[in-house]
Amino acid sequence: MSYDESLNFLYEMENTHPELIKIEKIGTTYEGRDIVLAKISKNVERADEKPAMLFTGSIHAREWVGHELALKFISYMADNQDIDPSLEKSLTESTMYMVPCLNPDGYEYSRKHFSFWRKNRRKNHDGTIGVDLNRNFSIGFTKQSNTSSNVYGGEEPFSEAETSAIKAFVDSHENITIAFDYHSQGNVFFPAHKFMHEAEVDGTDMNALCANMNDEFSKVTGRKYGIHRGKPPAGLISGSGREYYYSKGIIAIVAEVGTKNIPDYMKSMSGSINENIPALKHAFSEVINYSAVAPKRVDEFTIESRDASSVTLTWKYEVRDDIFFEVYRSTKDKDACNERTKVGVVGGITFTDTDLSSSTNYHYTIRAVNKTTGYKSPFAPVVKVRTWLEDDEFFKLIFANKSGTGYVGEFTQEQNRSHFGLNSLFVGINKSRGICDAVMSFDMDSIPKNAIIKSARFYIYPMNRVGAKIERFGEWNLSLLEQESFTEVTDFHEIENATSKGVMGRAIQSSKLTQGIWNHWSFSKHECELLQEEIAKGEAVFRLDGPKTLPDGEDSQMMQFDIGYGQYGGGIHYRPILDIKYTLENEKIKLASDTRTTISVDKVEEGLKSGFDKEGKRVYGYLDFDLTQLPDPQTTMITQCALRIRNNNTFKTKSDVRYYVELVEVDEVGTYEDIKNREKIEYIGYEVAESDMGNKECQYFKFDTLSKNVLDAMHQEGKKLKLVIKPTSALGMKNRIVEWNDDAELVIKYIPKRRTAVAKVENLKIAKENKMIKLSWDKVEDEALTGYYVVRNSFHTPNHFMDGVKIYGGKDTYTYDNFASFDKEKYYAVFAYDDVPNFSEPAVIKYNPLEKY
Ligand SMILES: [Zn+2]
């Protein structure tokens, strides 16, 4: 629609829906056009008394989709206000303020004269035209001398009619809780920030809101937008509307829609609009949850404990009958918090999540809900937890190495070598670079040669998708390369033609290239086996490749991933990661029994028998094993155990007698009474029927998990393992005794694995050095030490190595936090770890901005 058509449409809507829609003029542009805002709410006269959402569109002239979307959404709300109960509820309790076009002069110029126009149409003092309105707000405003620049922000903040109009409106409407500013392009959300590269308490609110909108998009078009809060060291934009709204306490987000500023309306823009309508409806329903009537945010949401299959979370909140809590869990970064991910509804202040996979990262958040009103609190900052290992497991997080990680371009052969360890990973195709592949190499030296990989995940951080300009075109595949098939990782042709051992996981479709959200591939069992073959070579080399051709008239389908090295990289936290869970080949030991006795009513005799005597009384077999013959329990983990035993005699007639083996606690076996009154600790998990004895040469009583745990504990305590073979029969048997051979043995499988962590780090200190925060600590003197792991958390003490942003991992006894703000309070924890890795208790220190360091 032209701007005039749009005004006509809005006044027409106001005429036909006077109870719902009110059009207000909020300013006049340089060229004399009205800047209008639509108030939409049931009983619109009272709109300003309700919590509200602000929508602004097309502040950048060429980004037409915001304007078009607003008009369509207004129609949608008018048509569905009494049909859709959730929309009806939102319109009853909240208000939508929409400025479909915040830059009418520029918009008309873009429509009629120069489609690529971005700024408004004011005449600058030196005769050039236009101010970038989204650089003309006050927060972080920077004055530029180049007035002809596309991002020239004007002489001073709010020098422009458009920005002062919206400022006046926002300043006088404290009921606004959520603001969306619609732009194009990139299919990405940019939540607001405070010019600090650190987590904010409401960061999770913005991420969750965007992720929930993503779930709505994916229902309509299958598309997923990125969620990107801006990260170091990329320059953060200054003087934007989003940061102004955020500074007023409003949750503020920019939506960059589509892959082109002005797409083919029928083919692309309508899809973008269709997917955003249910998404906006969702955002609108959240407005009330950020108002004064909503419950307050949960405090100190954190991990109480975790093991290989469960996580217990705790938090602080006033105990109230009318409040309950919703807990959300995902294995994905920045996932939605809705019915799909809700794992707990609880009344108390603790929750245990069960049946989880070992050595896996889980992300949790929580909100309080008022039972009476249904209003929900903001989210607690996300807590990341990695579940612990099973007894036989180890894990390694391996970061892509610097010299073997970079991209190779078809037309950049001369420079390809210099991309390694420095540049972002460009993957796909464009006119200037040609086809580009990323190469990522991982040192496998830290994995033992006899490791058996149980699971593996590959993580990579998509940092910019603006170069992926074509909707639904191409896919990005990760391959493990055959190392014999190339000699030079920096050579495009060698890498492009290298043999793939296999494509890992599923391809990423262009519609799912989510900037700012970690992408990960989980390897299948077969893919784990392929990776396992690389351990012997000491290195694994992966290639990520994208589309190889461009449709006519297109110039770019290129995706940019972070490398985590060099001046453009986001540091260690953003490097490609290979996350491997493995076990080791088992070692086996056989223990012969020490004592074998038979205990019947009237005697205790040597030799192992069990069954029923002439009177039908039980005859017990007793045997024990000296566990001190096993390797040192501190560095050994028993993985399997079975009692192997042979019977010397069999019976011709059938009976229902079955034999159980029990783990028992007895001081000594002197009499029948001793054994009858035995303390049973555990049944060994399996029993043997008499009918099996003729068929099999040996009987195996396999220890189940509980028995194995008991055995493990006895091993650590240096106890003797005592077993009783107990006969049972439902019908009652007499005179039936099995004689067991003396060669009974305990077959134990085990792996070498440390059980306990090395000592905690001492003397952790903070200093300021080279404009950075420096942490240092004393060396932990222990041969088993593999390294130190340093974590930062902006809200609470990290009590787990995943509970925060990783700052460092390695052997040095100091590190710098390159991107930390001096002005913000935060916590650091240093964990010492061994090769399992077992993590020590954290050494914790708080950074206080008021203190001198
Ligand atoms: Zn824009």
Residues whose N, C-alpha, C, O or C-beta is under 5 A from the ligand:
A	BS01	ZN	H60 E63 H183 S184
